[in-house]
Amino acid sequence: MWRGGLKLIDPEDEATPDSGAKEQARAERAAQDKAHDKATAEAKAAAEAQARAAAEARAAKAEAQARAQAEAAAAAAAEARAAREVRARARAEAEAKAKAEREAREQAAAEARAIKKAEAEARAKAAEEARVKAEAEAQARKEAKARAQAEERARREAEAAARSAAQEQARREAEAKAKAKAEEEARRKAAAEAKARAEQEARAKAEEKARAEAKAKAKAEAAAAAAKAKAAAEAKAEEQARIAAEAQAQAKVQAEAEAAARAKIDLGKSFRRLIRETGPLSLAHYMGESNARYYASRDPLGDSGDFITAPEISQMFGELIGLWFADLWVRMGSRKRIHYVELGPGRGTLASDALTTAARYDFAPQVHFVETSPALRQIQREAFPDCHHHHDLSTLPDDAPLLIVANEFFDALPIHQLVRSADGWFERMVGLEGDKFAFVAGKERMDPIVPPSWLSAAQGATIETSPAAVAVMGEIAQRLKDQGGAALIIDYGHMELSAGTTLQALKAHKKVDAFDHPGEADITAHVDFELLAHVAREQGVDVMGLQYQGEWLRQMGIDTRTEALQRRNPGEVAKLQRQRDRLVEDNQMGTLFKVMGICGRRWPFGVGFD
């Protein structure tokens, strides 16, 4: 081709006549050859590209198949390992669960046996006490009946003897008279008649004298018997009073010694040792021991303490409570014999304001304080030298009605916290995380003590309950049912049971963690007033109502009292208004605190619950 191309520019060819046509033919052949070569090259390139694509496709397919096979083998191996791990974990969990259930059953059985034994002992003790009391009462009735019969028999015998003597004397005198009359009838009829009249008068006098002597003798014998019985009863009562006083004094000394001993114990160290040795504690155990130590070792009130209560805020609080009790007392006939009882009286401020105000209506009850703290008892004695102290309600007198007030008492009683899990309700316990106290889940099912309406609550729900509060309210209600009287329960809490935790601790007027200062901070929880009202009704007393503290104080006349104090103390108008607002307003204590009134049957309802 290259050579042919050279001929196209050869000068010798220009003289050939058909050289143009030949040249054109050669050019066409050259173009055809070139097109053929190009087509051949393109076909070869296309074939090579197709072969390469097919090879690449086969290689990719083989690689994908190999990768899929490797992934399937790895997945199968992983699934086999996971299945083995699941089976091992399930086996371990089943063994742990079986062990926990066995231990729970053994513990429940042991506790049930202990409870059954304690209940049997309590029933036996109660039955023995009832039997002894019944025998003593029966013996007393028998002796009284025997004395009455003896006195009646002596009286009848004396009267019969007197009549017999008088009749015998009359018979002899009649015979003498008849004989004298027969002998002297002829001499002097008038003298005989006079003598007969004299003898009749003498006989009447003798009979009257005999009757009087017999009556006097019977009366003297009856008086002597009554005096002897009275002396014996008084001696017995004095002995019983002496024994009771000695027991109370001994219990008081023991309680104060126990309180002093508790005040020296390092509770945190004691709790940690107990948890490590026996396992987690109930929250009620932790709270009860902490508060017992706390109140036994200090005066917690005021600016220098940890908190302040309503009586310390304003005198009006105690004054209105005193008026409430005085009103009930007057409406019940102003009986002389009555007892004022305060649970947890603090410094005695409420009692001082209440009884000073009630004294205007001649209300002067015996004063009884239920208090375990030696420090607070000393302060209370300074304000009320004649007060009677009690470790609990069991030693309160039973000879007259009781007017009871409990202000911020129930909130310090121990509580249990119950948490709903997928398997039911379990108690929230106090355990250790390292050396720190922390909440842990209990192992024992608590469904039997959960209110029926809460059994199906959502998982994670928490409720609080206080067996100690139930016991105290039950004893108050039983006293009011048996003796008569009324009670005011004032505290912060719920109108009805609600979910959530309300446990809190105060130290130096600031909230702190309840686990940070065991025995050194005031630990409290909201009071379940719905439960307290239910317990009171179950014991057979009347519930006057449940009211917000602010509304109760308004109905009692706190606004009128505030104005009177402001007029009397013009320099303290703003201070008195702040005190009133703190007790009454909704954003302070007015709605957080509640007031519940209860009373014995046939006692009137107090004001403030409209």
C-alpha positions, 0 to 999 in steps of 0.5 A: 500500500505504501508503494502504491501510494508512491506511484500516485506521485510518480511523474511518469504516470501522468502521461498514461491516459487511463491512469486516473481510473486505475488509480481510483480503482486501487484507492477503492481497493485500498479503502476496502482492504482498510475497512476489512482490516478494521472490521476484522480488528473490531470483531477480534476486539469484540470477541476478546472483550466478550471473552474477558467479560465472560471470564470476569463473570465466571470469576465473580460468580465463583468468588460470590459462591465462595464468599457465600459458602464462607459466610454460611459456614461462619453463621452456622458456627456462630449460631451453634456457639450462641445456642450452646451459650443460651442452653448454658445460661438457661441451665444456670438461671434455672438452677439459680431460680430453683435455689432461690425458690427453695431458699424462699420457701424455706425462709417463708416456712420458717417465718410462718412457723415463727409467726404461728408460734408467736400467735399461739403464745399470744393467744395462750397468754391472752386466754390465761389473762382473761381466765384469771380476770374472769375468775377474779371478777367471779370471786369478787361477785361471789364474795359481795353476794355472800356479804349481802346475804349474811347481812340480810340474814343477820338483820332478819334474825335480829328482828325475829329475836326482838319480836320473840323477846317482846312477845314472850315478855308481853305474854308473861305480863299478860298472864300477870295482869290477868292474875292481878286483875282476877285477884283485885278486880273486886277491889278497884276496877279503875286501878286495874284499867289504869294498870292495863293502860300503863302495861300496854304503853310499856309493852309498846315502848319495849317493842319499839325499843327492841326494834330500834336496837335490832335495827341499830345492830343490823346497821352497825354490822352492815357498816362494819362489813362495808368498811371492811370490804372497802378497806380490803378493796382500797388495800388491793387497789393501792397494791395494784397501783404500787405494782403498776407504778413500779412497773412503769418506773422500771419500764421508764428507766429501761427505756431511757437506758436503751435510748441512751445506749442507742445514742452511743451506737455507730448505726452506720457501722452496725447496719453494714455489719448486719447486712454483711452477716445476714443480708439486706435489711428492710427499709422499715428496719433501717428507718425505725432504728435510725429515727429511734437513735435520732430522737433519743440523742437530741432536741431536733426542733428550731433554728439550731435543730433540723426542722420546725413544726407548726406549733413553733411557727405560730401560737395560733396553731396550738390555740385553735386546737385547744378551742377544738378540744374545749368545744367538744368537752363543753358539748359533752357536759364538761365532765371533770375526769378527762385526759389530754394525750399528745403523741410526740409532743416535741418541746410541749409548745402545742400543749402549752398553747392549747391548754392555756386557751382551753383553760378559759373554759375551765378545761383542766385535764390530766396531761399525758405525753407519749415520748421516748426521747430522754432529752425531750422528756426533760424539756417537757417536764420543765413546761409541765411538771405534773405530766405523765410520760408513756413509752407507748399507748399501752400504759395510758389510763383507762378510767376516763375519755381521752382527747388525743392529738398527734402532730407530725407523729405518723410521718416518722413511723417506719415504712415498707416500699413495695415495687411491682415487677414482672413476677409480682410485688417485691419489697425494696430492701437496703443493701450495700454497694461496696461500703455505701448503702443502696436499694436492692430488690427483695426475694420474697413475694409481697402480693398478700399485703398489697391493696387489691386495687394495686395488684395489677399496677404497671411494672415498675410502680412503687407504693409505700405502706406502714404497719407501724402506723396501722398498729398505732391508729388501731390502738387509738381507735380501740381506746376511743371506742372503749373509753370515749373521746376524740383525736386529731391527726395532723401530718403531711401526706396523701388523701388516698394511696398513690404510686411513688416514693416519698422517703426523705431526710432532713438535716440542718433544715436541708434535704439530704440522702436518707442513707448518708447520715443514719441516726443523725437525720430526721427520716420521714415519709408521707402519711397514707390518710386513706389507710388510717381512716379505714383502720379507724372505721374497722375498729368501730369509731367515727371518722369526722372527716379529712381536711386540708390544714389551711381550710381547717384552720380557716374554719376554726377562725385563724383569720379572725385570730390573726387580726386580733393579734395584729391589733394588739401588736401593731409592730408585728403585723407583717410577721403575724401575717407571714406566720398565718400564711405559712400555716394556711396558704396552698403553696406552703403548708396549707394543702400539703398537710392534712387534718383528720378527726375521729371520735368514739360513738355518741361523741359529737363531731368537731368543727372544721370538717365542713 
